[in-house]
């Protein structure tokens, strides 16, 4: 097969390109006028073009939407601040890094730490004059923010489970290597944020060997997973590496491509998709596979319509065989056939568990990933507890893809001291199985895309859902519930057993039928509904589940078997309300 690689420089003159493509093309490898904007004290914001570019540096401009109308009445500009995302490849950080993150949250941000659904840290409420010092502090502690956002490969995820200690370490190193290999090479990041030597030569003298001058058409997400766990929801990613273990040794990886969650309300041409399996690669082929898959998307992804620009659409439009042929041509050798793989679950294992090497780990439930000391009404002091634990912990911390935290590799003789701190801060208690499986995005008040509440609302809705489960005698059956404030899908709601996607304030689309192992999309059950209608639906569904479910039948499997929704075969069916 012979293919023609597009001329990326020629693309920059195409009048049909998205505006963001022109911004990237003129940015001098992501510089723009960011440096000048940081010095502008007249406003707390930065220009629209630079707002697009700072995403590549791990920074989103936001404002407090709770105060937007009031400030407008007072003829004040919105209360601008910035979200900064720190990459944590594979989700592992040291106690020393944790203490630094804790300090930075108080020094530069709003006092809270947020664990994202992709194993990264987020700081919220950073004002413009503190941006540079915050990014510098993050880098000082051997982390960074570059490529945490933007049209590049983002934080590389990895199964967090420490019980698989020997295999996990090998797989984690591959995740770290992928992250390093796909990190943008522009010197703009060090120049702007870390006082690196200013590049004054022509833009073409800076170089991006993988991405090119205009980077990718859209964001790109990669995950590495160790079956039978699917805690990273690998099939929801653009690129996945599924570890194949034979005779207790890592023999290689199945490669998956074309997953993604986002869609747009009212646009049937947009939809979530699960990834296809491309083939099998050996450990020494991983970086070559990753690089060339990214290059395929660089060369063939849609740069004229950002709603159609994700790699999932490139794969869906051209077909998996085309991707396989493209990769084989670029590598000079085809991938071997994929191995058979079975996933069993995508949740976390809570509480104390023993590792293969005799150490222990404790998985702590963090409601929607927000680490903060609450007020007197809710006396949990999660942030203080983890700070106290980090001062004595000799192992590591692991961020999970479900927004939880593992205190990992705890020596046996240290376990009692950490357990004592967990009890002292009231962090060992009963949390329902359904709540343990829940997840929500940030949404209001800071996310610019939010149409409805998520993080602030889901805990209260879960309390009412737990009551309905108790009413129908199904409290011991955990149901995976995920909520997002918009259809961008950051909390991966389209693979939940029950998904809620914000449509307007107080109103959501409700989806049913995802699987607990992350290998099935759900389907629209009802749209634009309020809380009363949500609870009415769930009351009826739970009554049927209690009466008619088979032993150990998961809720997502039940609603399909019982005919409440159809089994989705392709993502285009997700937003079509079931006719049965």
C-alpha positions as CSV (number, residue, x, y, z in Angstrom):
1,X,0.0,0.0,0.0
2,X,1.3,3.5,-0.9
3,X,0.0,6.5,0.8
4,X,0.7,10.2,0.4
5,X,1.6,12.0,3.6
6,X,-0.1,15.5,3.6
7,X,2.1,18.5,3.5
8,X,1.5,20.1,6.9
9,X,3.0,23.5,5.8
10,X,0.6,23.6,2.8
11,X,-2.2,22.9,5.2
12,X,-1.6,26.2,7.0
13,X,-2.8,28.1,4.0
14,X,-6.0,26.2,3.6
15,X,-8.9,28.7,4.1
16,X,-11.1,25.9,5.5
17,X,-8.9,25.2,8.5
18,X,-10.3,25.7,12.0
19,X,-9.2,29.0,13.6
20,X,-7.2,27.2,16.2
21,X,-5.1,25.7,13.5
22,X,-4.1,29.2,12.3
23,X,-3.3,30.2,15.9
24,X,-1.0,27.2,16.3
25,X,0.6,27.9,12.9
26,X,1.4,31.5,13.8
27,X,2.4,30.7,17.5
28,X,6.1,30.1,16.9
29,X,5.9,26.7,18.5
30,X,3.4,27.6,21.3
31,X,4.8,31.0,22.3
32,X,2.3,33.4,21.0
33,X,2.3,36.5,23.2
34,X,2.0,34.6,26.5
35,X,5.1,36.3,28.0
36,X,3.7,39.8,27.2
37,X,0.2,38.8,28.5
38,X,1.6,37.7,31.9
39,X,3.0,41.2,32.4
40,X,-0.3,42.9,31.6
41,X,-1.7,44.0,34.9
42,X,-4.8,45.8,33.4
43,X,-6.8,42.6,33.3
44,X,-6.8,39.2,35.1
45,X,-7.3,37.4,31.8
46,X,-5.2,36.7,28.7
47,X,-6.1,37.1,25.1
48,X,-8.3,34.5,23.3
49,X,-5.4,33.3,21.1
50,X,-3.1,32.9,24.0
51,X,-5.8,31.1,25.9
52,X,-5.7,28.5,23.2
53,X,-1.9,28.2,23.5
54,X,-1.7,28.1,27.3
55,X,-3.6,24.8,27.1
56,X,-0.6,23.2,25.6
57,X,1.3,24.4,28.7
58,X,-1.2,22.8,31.0
59,X,-3.3,25.9,31.8
60,X,-6.9,26.7,31.3
61,X,-8.4,30.2,31.8
62,X,-11.6,30.2,33.8
63,X,-13.8,32.5,35.8
64,X,-16.2,32.1,38.7
65,X,-19.5,31.5,37.0
66,X,-21.4,31.8,40.3
67,X,-20.3,35.5,40.4
68,X,-20.4,36.3,36.7
69,X,-23.9,38.1,36.6
70,X,-23.2,40.0,39.8
71,X,-19.8,41.3,38.6
72,X,-21.4,42.2,35.3
73,X,-24.0,44.3,37.1
74,X,-21.1,46.1,39.0
75,X,-19.4,46.7,35.6
76,X,-16.5,44.5,36.6
77,X,-14.8,42.0,34.4
78,X,-15.4,38.3,35.3
79,X,-13.4,37.0,38.3
80,X,-10.7,35.3,36.2
81,X,-8.5,32.6,37.5
82,X,-6.7,29.6,36.0
83,X,-6.7,25.9,36.4
84,X,-3.3,24.3,36.2
85,X,-2.9,20.6,35.5
86,X,0.2,18.7,36.6
87,X,1.1,15.6,34.7
88,X,1.7,12.5,36.7
89,X,2.5,9.7,34.2
90,X,1.1,6.4,35.5
91,X,-0.3,8.3,38.5
92,X,2.6,7.7,40.9
93,X,4.1,10.4,43.1
94,X,6.4,10.3,46.1
95,X,5.5,11.5,49.6
96,X,7.8,14.4,49.1
97,X,6.0,15.4,45.9
98,X,2.7,15.0,47.7
99,X,3.8,17.4,50.4
100,X,4.9,19.9,47.8
101,X,1.5,19.6,46.0
102,X,-0.3,20.2,49.3
103,X,1.8,23.3,50.0
104,X,1.3,24.6,46.4
105,X,-2.5,24.3,46.8
106,X,-2.4,26.6,49.7
107,X,0.2,29.0,48.4
108,X,-0.9,29.5,44.9
109,X,-4.4,28.0,44.5
110,X,-7.8,27.8,46.3
111,X,-6.5,25.4,49.0
112,X,-7.8,22.2,47.4
113,X,-6.2,19.5,45.3
114,X,-8.1,17.7,42.7
115,X,-7.3,14.2,41.4
116,X,-8.5,14.0,37.8
117,X,-10.1,11.1,36.0
118,X,-6.8,10.7,34.1
119,X,-4.4,10.4,37.1
120,X,-3.2,14.0,37.2
121,X,-3.4,16.8,39.7
122,X,-5.4,20.0,39.2
123,X,-5.1,23.3,41.0
124,X,-8.0,25.7,40.7
125,X,-8.2,29.4,41.4
126,X,-4.6,30.4,40.5
127,X,-4.6,34.1,39.6
128,X,-2.6,35.4,36.6
129,X,0.2,36.9,38.6
130,X,0.9,33.6,40.3
131,X,0.9,31.5,37.1
132,X,4.6,31.5,36.5
133,X,5.6,30.8,40.1
134,X,3.1,28.0,40.3
135,X,4.4,26.3,37.1
136,X,8.0,26.8,38.3
137,X,7.2,25.2,41.7
138,X,5.6,22.2,40.0
139,X,8.7,21.7,37.9
140,X,11.0,22.1,40.8
141,X,9.5,19.0,42.3
142,X,10.1,16.9,39.2
143,X,6.7,17.2,37.7
144,X,5.5,19.4,34.8
145,X,2.4,20.8,33.2
146,X,3.4,20.8,29.5
147,X,1.1,18.7,27.4
148,X,-1.3,18.2,30.3
149,X,-3.8,19.9,28.0
150,X,-3.9,21.0,24.3
151,X,-3.7,19.2,20.9
152,X,-1.0,16.7,21.9
153,X,-0.7,13.4,23.7
154,X,-1.7,14.1,27.3
155,X,-1.0,12.5,30.7
156,X,-0.3,8.7,30.0
157,X,-2.4,6.6,32.3
158,X,-1.4,3.2,33.8
159,X,-3.2,0.6,36.0
160,X,-2.6,1.7,39.6
161,X,-3.0,-1.6,41.4
162,X,0.2,-2.1,43.5
163,X,-0.7,-5.8,44.3
164,X,0.8,-6.7,40.9
165,X,4.0,-5.2,42.0
166,X,6.5,-6.9,39.7
167,X,4.5,-6.7,36.5
168,X,3.2,-3.2,37.5
169,X,6.7,-1.8,37.7
170,X,7.6,-3.0,34.2
171,X,4.3,-1.7,32.7
172,X,4.6,1.6,34.6
173,X,8.0,2.2,33.1
174,X,6.5,1.8,29.6
175,X,3.8,4.3,30.5
176,X,6.6,6.7,31.6
177,X,8.6,6.1,28.5
178,X,5.6,6.8,26.2
179,X,5.0,10.0,28.1
180,X,8.6,11.1,27.7
181,X,8.7,10.2,24.1
182,X,5.5,12.0,23.1
183,X,6.2,15.2,25.1
184,X,6.4,18.2,22.8
185,X,10.0,19.3,22.2
186,X,9.4,23.1,21.8
187,X,11.7,25.2,24.0
188,X,8.8,27.7,24.6
189,X,7.8,26.0,27.8
190,X,11.1,26.4,29.5
191,X,11.5,29.9,28.0
192,X,8.2,31.2,29.3
193,X,7.8,29.5,32.6
194,X,11.2,28.5,33.8
195,X,13.3,31.5,32.6
196,X,15.1,29.4,30.0
197,X,17.2,31.1,27.3
198,X,14.9,33.0,25.0
199,X,14.9,31.7,21.5
200,X,15.2,34.7,19.1
201,X,15.8,32.8,15.9
202,X,13.3,32.2,13.2
203,X,10.3,29.9,14.3
204,X,11.4,27.2,11.9
205,X,14.6,26.7,13.9
206,X,12.5,25.2,16.7
207,X,11.6,21.7,16.0
208,X,8.8,19.2,16.7
209,X,9.9,15.8,15.2
210,X,6.7,14.0,16.0
211,X,4.0,16.7,16.0
212,X,5.1,19.2,13.4
213,X,4.5,22.9,13.5
214,X,0.7,22.7,14.1
215,X,0.7,19.7,16.5
216,X,-2.4,17.4,16.4
217,X,-5.9,18.3,15.2
218,X,-7.3,17.6,18.7
219,X,-6.3,16.2,22.1
220,X,-4.9,12.7,22.2
221,X,-5.2,10.3,25.2
222,X,-3.2,7.2,25.9
223,X,-3.6,4.5,28.6
224,X,-1.7,1.4,29.6
225,X,-3.6,-1.4,31.4
226,X,-2.9,-4.7,33.1
227,X,-5.8,-7.2,32.7
228,X,-8.1,-8.4,34.2
229,X,-8.4,-4.9,35.7
230,X,-9.6,-2.1,33.4
231,X,-9.3,0.6,36.0
232,X,-8.1,3.1,33.3
233,X,-11.0,2.4,31.0
234,X,-8.5,1.7,28.2
235,X,-11.2,1.4,25.5
236,X,-12.2,5.0,26.0
237,X,-8.8,6.2,24.8
238,X,-7.3,7.2,21.5
239,X,-4.5,4.7,22.0
240,X,-4.2,1.9,24.5
241,X,-1.7,-0.7,25.4
242,X,-3.1,-3.9,27.1
243,X,-0.4,-5.8,28.9
244,X,-0.1,-9.5,28.0
245,X,1.2,-11.6,30.8
246,X,2.5,-15.1,30.0
247,X,4.2,-17.3,32.6
248,X,4.2,-14.3,35.0
249,X,6.3,-12.4,32.5
250,X,5.4,-9.3,30.3
251,X,5.4,-10.7,26.8
252,X,4.0,-7.6,25.1
253,X,0.9,-5.5,24.6
254,X,-2.3,-5.6,22.6
255,X,-2.7,-2.2,20.9
256,X,-6.1,-0.5,20.8
257,X,-7.0,2.6,18.9
258,X,-10.0,4.9,18.3
259,X,-11.7,5.3,21.6
260,X,-13.1,8.6,22.9
261,X,-16.0,9.9,25.0
262,X,-17.0,13.4,23.8
263,X,-20.0,14.4,21.8
264,X,-22.2,17.5,21.2
265,X,-25.8,17.8,22.1
266,X,-28.0,17.9,19.1
267,X,-25.3,17.0,16.6
268,X,-25.8,13.3,15.5
269,X,-22.5,13.4,13.7
270,X,-20.7,13.4,17.1
271,X,-20.7,10.4,19.4
272,X,-18.6,8.4,21.9
273,X,-16.7,5.3,20.6
274,X,-14.9,2.4,22.2
275,X,-11.5,1.5,20.8
276,X,-10.8,-1.3,18.3
277,X,-8.0,-3.9,18.8
278,X,-5.3,-3.3,16.3
279,X,-2.8,-6.1,17.0
280,X,0.0,-7.2,19.3
281,X,3.4,-5.5,19.8
282,X,6.5,-6.6,21.8
283,X,7.7,-4.4,24.6
284,X,10.5,-3.0,22.5
285,X,8.0,-1.8,19.8
286,X,5.9,0.2,22.1
287,X,7.5,3.6,21.5
288,X,7.6,3.1,17.7
289,X,3.9,2.1,17.7
290,X,2.9,5.1,19.9
291,X,4.9,7.6,17.7
292,X,3.5,6.3,14.4
293,X,-0.1,6.2,15.6
294,X,0.3,9.8,16.7
295,X,1.7,10.6,13.3
296,X,-1.2,9.0,11.5
297,X,-3.5,11.2,13.4
298,X,-1.2,14.2,12.7
299,X,-1.4,13.6,9.0
300,X,-5.0,12.4,8.5
301,X,-7.0,13.9,11.4
302,X,-9.6,16.5,10.5
303,X,-8.3,20.0,10.9
304,X,-11.4,21.7,9.3
305,X,-13.9,20.7,12.0
306,X,-12.8,20.3,15.6
307,X,-16.0,18.4,16.4
308,X,-14.8,15.8,14.0
309,X,-11.1,16.1,14.8
310,X,-10.5,13.3,17.4
311,X,-8.6,10.2,16.4
312,X,-11.8,8.1,17.0
313,X,-13.3,9.7,13.9
314,X,-10.2,9.2,11.8
315,X,-10.4,5.5,12.7
316,X,-14.1,5.3,12.3
317,X,-14.0,7.1,8.9
318,X,-11.2,5.1,7.4
319,X,-11.7,1.7,9.2
320,X,-9.4,-0.4,11.4
321,X,-7.9,-2.2,8.5
322,X,-6.7,1.1,7.0
323,X,-5.1,2.1,10.3
324,X,-3.4,-1.3,10.5
325,X,-2.0,-0.9,7.0
326,X,-0.8,2.7,7.7
327,X,1.0,1.5,10.8
328,X,2.6,-1.4,9.1
329,X,3.9,0.8,6.2
330,X,5.4,3.3,8.7
331,X,7.0,0.7,10.9
332,X,8.1,-1.5,8.0
333,X,6.5,-4.6,9.7
334,X,2.9,-5.4,10.6
335,X,1.8,-6.0,14.1
336,X,1.2,-9.6,15.2
337,X,-2.3,-10.9,15.9
338,X,-3.8,-9.7,19.2
339,X,-3.9,-12.1,22.2
340,X,-7.2,-12.9,23.8
341,X,-7.9,-10.6,26.8
342,X,-10.7,-10.5,29.3
343,X,-11.5,-7.6,31.6
344,X,-13.5,-8.1,34.8
345,X,-13.8,-4.7,36.5
346,X,-13.0,-1.1,36.1
347,X,-13.4,0.0,39.7
348,X,-10.8,0.3,42.6
349,X,-10.2,-2.1,45.5
350,X,-10.8,-0.2,48.7
351,X,-9.3,-0.5,52.2
352,X,-6.2,-2.4,53.2
353,X,-4.8,-5.0,50.8
354,X,-1.5,-7.0,50.9
355,X,1.0,-6.9,48.0
356,X,3.0,-9.7,46.6
357,X,6.2,-8.3,48.2
358,X,4.6,-8.3,51.7
359,X,4.0,-4.6,51.8
360,X,0.5,-3.1,52.1
361,X,-1.6,-0.5,50.4
362,X,-4.7,1.4,51.4
363,X,-7.1,2.7,48.8
364,X,-9.0,5.7,50.0
365,X,-12.3,6.9,48.5
366,X,-12.1,10.5,47.5
367,X,-15.5,12.0,46.5
368,X,-15.1,13.2,42.9
369,X,-11.3,13.6,43.5
370,X,-11.5,16.7,45.6
371,X,-9.0,16.8,48.4
372,X,-9.9,19.4,51.0
373,X,-10.6,19.9,54.7
374,X,-14.3,20.3,55.0
375,X,-16.2,22.5,57.4
376,X,-18.0,21.6,60.6
377,X,-21.0,20.3,58.8
378,X,-18.8,17.7,57.1
379,X,-15.8,17.2,59.4
380,X,-13.7,15.0,57.1
381,X,-10.2,16.3,57.0
382,X,-8.8,14.5,54.0
383,X,-6.2,17.0,53.1
384,X,-4.7,17.2,56.6
385,X,-4.8,13.5,56.9
386,X,-2.8,12.9,53.7
387,X,-0.3,15.6,54.7
388,X,0.2,13.8,58.0
389,X,0.6,10.5,56.3
390,X,3.0,11.9,53.7
391,X,5.4,13.0,56.5
392,X,5.9,9.4,57.6
393,X,5.1,7.3,54.5
394,X,8.1,5.6,52.9
395,X,6.3,4.1,49.9
396,X,4.4,6.1,47.2
397,X,1.0,7.6,46.4
398,X,-1.0,6.4,43.4
399,X,-3.7,8.4,41.8
400,X,-6.4,6.2,40.3
401,X,-8.4,6.7,37.2
402,X,-11.5,6.7,39.4
403,X,-10.4,9.9,41.2
404,X,-9.3,7.9,44.3
405,X,-5.9,7.6,46.0
406,X,-3.8,4.6,47.0
407,X,-1.3,4.9,49.8
408,X,0.9,2.3,48.4
409,X,3.9,0.1,49.3
410,X,3.4,0.6,53.1
411,X,5.9,-1.5,55.1
412,X,4.3,-3.9,57.5
413,X,5.8,-2.2,60.5
414,X,4.5,1.2,59.3
415,X,1.0,0.0,58.7
416,X,-0.3,0.6,62.2
417,X,0.8,4.2,62.3
418,X,-0.8,5.1,59.0
419,X,-4.0,3.2,60.0
420,X,-4.1,5.2,63.2
421,X,-3.9,8.5,61.2
422,X,-6.7,7.3,58.9
423,X,-8.9,6.6,61.9
424,X,-8.0,9.8,63.6
425,X,-9.2,11.8,60.6
426,X,-12.4,9.7,60.2
427,X,-11.3,8.3,56.9
428,X,-12.1,4.6,57.6
429,X,-15.8,4.3,57.4
430,X,-18.7,2.8,55.4
431,X,-19.2,4.2,51.9
432,X,-21.8,2.4,49.8
433,X,-20.6,0.3,46.9
434,X,-22.6,2.6,44.5
435,X,-20.9,5.7,45.9
436,X,-17.5,4.0,45.6
437,X,-18.2,3.4,41.9
438,X,-19.3,7.0,41.2
439,X,-17.4,9.8,39.4
440,X,-18.1,13.4,38.4
441,X,-16.3,16.1,36.5
442,X,-15.7,19.6,38.0
443,X,-18.4,21.5,36.1
444,X,-19.7,24.6,37.9
445,X,-18.5,27.1,39.0
446,X,-15.2,27.0,37.0
447,X,-15.5,24.9,33.9
448,X,-16.3,27.1,30.9
449,X,-18.1,24.2,29.1
450,X,-20.4,23.2,32.0
451,X,-24.2,23.3,31.3
452,X,-25.2,21.8,34.6
453,X,-23.7,20.9,38.0
454,X,-21.7,17.7,38.5
455,X,-19.1,17.6,41.3
456,X,-21.2,19.7,43.7
457,X,-24.5,17.9,42.9
458,X,-23.7,14.2,42.5
459,X,-23.0,13.5,46.2
460,X,-26.5,14.7,47.1
461,X,-28.1,12.8,44.3
462,X,-26.3,9.7,45.4
463,X,-27.8,10.0,48.8
464,X,-31.2,9.8,47.3
465,X,-30.2,7.0,45.1
466,X,-28.9,5.1,48.0
467,X,-32.2,5.5,49.7
468,X,-34.0,4.0,46.7
469,X,-31.5,1.1,46.7
470,X,-32.3,0.5,50.4
471,X,-36.0,0.8,49.7
472,X,-35.8,-2.0,47.2
473,X,-33.4,-4.1,49.1
474,X,-30.5,-3.8,46.6
475,X,-28.0,-1.8,48.7
476,X,-25.3,-4.4,48.4
477,X,-25.4,-4.2,44.6
478,X,-23.0,-1.5,43.5
479,X,-24.1,0.4,40.5
480,X,-21.6,2.5,38.5
481,X,-23.0,6.1,38.2
482,X,-21.1,8.9,36.5
483,X,-22.1,12.5,35.9
484,X,-20.7,15.3,33.8
485,X,-21.8,18.9,33.3
486,X,-21.6,18.6,29.6
487,X,-21.2,16.0,26.8
488,X,-17.5,16.4,26.6
489,X,-17.4,13.3,28.8
490,X,-14.4,13.9,31.1
491,X,-15.8,11.5,33.7
492,X,-16.5,8.9,31.0
493,X,-20.3,8.8,31.6
494,X,-21.0,7.0,28.3
495,X,-19.6,3.7,29.7
496,X,-21.4,4.0,33.1
497,X,-24.2,1.7,34.1
498,X,-26.1,5.0,34.7
499,X,-24.7,8.1,33.1
500,X,-25.9,11.6,33.6
501,X,-24.8,14.3,31.2
502,X,-25.7,17.9,31.8
503,X,-28.1,19.6,29.4
504,X,-29.0,22.8,31.3
505,X,-29.1,23.9,34.9
506,X,-30.8,21.2,36.9
507,X,-31.4,19.0,33.8
508,X,-29.6,16.0,32.4
509,X,-29.7,13.3,29.8
510,X,-29.9,9.9,31.4
511,X,-28.1,6.9,29.9
512,X,-28.3,3.2,30.8
513,X,-26.5,0.0,30.0
514,X,-22.7,0.4,30.4
515,X,-20.7,-2.5,31.7
516,X,-18.7,-2.8,34.9
517,X,-15.6,-3.8,33.0
518,X,-15.7,-0.8,30.6
519,X,-16.3,-2.7,27.4
520,X,-19.8,-1.4,26.5
521,X,-21.3,2.0,25.8
522,X,-24.6,2.9,27.2
523,X,-27.7,4.3,25.5
524,X,-30.0,7.4,26.0
525,X,-32.9,6.5,28.2
526,X,-34.5,9.9,28.7
527,X,-33.4,13.4,27.9
528,X,-33.5,16.9,29.5
529,X,-34.9,15.6,32.8
530,X,-34.9,17.1,36.3
531,X,-34.2,15.4,39.6
532,X,-37.8,14.4,40.2
533,X,-38.0,12.6,36.9
534,X,-34.5,11.0,37.5
535,X,-35.6,9.6,40.8
536,X,-39.0,8.4,39.4
537,X,-37.2,6.5,36.7
538,X,-34.7,4.9,39.1
539,X,-37.5,3.9,41.5
540,X,-39.2,2.0,38.8
541,X,-36.0,0.5,37.4
542,X,-34.7,-0.5,40.9
543,X,-38.1,-2.2,41.6
544,X,-37.7,-4.3,38.5
545,X,-34.1,-5.0,39.2
546,X,-34.9,-6.2,42.7
547,X,-37.6,-8.5,41.4
548,X,-36.2,-9.8,38.1
549,X,-32.4,-9.7,38.2
550,X,-30.5,-12.9,38.1
551,X,-28.1,-13.7,40.9
552,X,-25.1,-11.4,40.7
553,X,-26.4,-9.8,37.5
554,X,-24.9,-6.3,37.1
555,X,-27.4,-3.5,36.7
556,X,-26.0,-2.5,33.2
557,X,-26.4,-6.1,32.0
558,X,-29.9,-6.3,33.5
559,X,-31.4,-3.2,31.8
560,X,-30.3,-4.6,28.4
561,X,-31.6,-8.1,29.0
562,X,-34.9,-6.7,30.4
563,X,-35.3,-4.4,27.4
564,X,-35.1,-1.0,29.1
565,X,-32.4,0.0,26.5
566,X,-30.7,-1.7,23.6
567,X,-27.2,-3.1,23.5
568,X,-25.1,-0.4,21.7
569,X,-23.0,-1.8,18.8
570,X,-21.7,1.6,17.6
571,X,-21.3,4.9,19.3
572,X,-23.8,6.6,16.8
573,X,-26.5,4.7,18.7
574,X,-25.7,6.2,22.1
575,X,-27.7,9.4,21.7
576,X,-30.6,7.7,19.9
577,X,-33.3,7.1,22.5
578,X,-34.2,3.4,22.7
579,X,-37.4,2.5,20.9
580,X,-38.1,-0.6,23.1
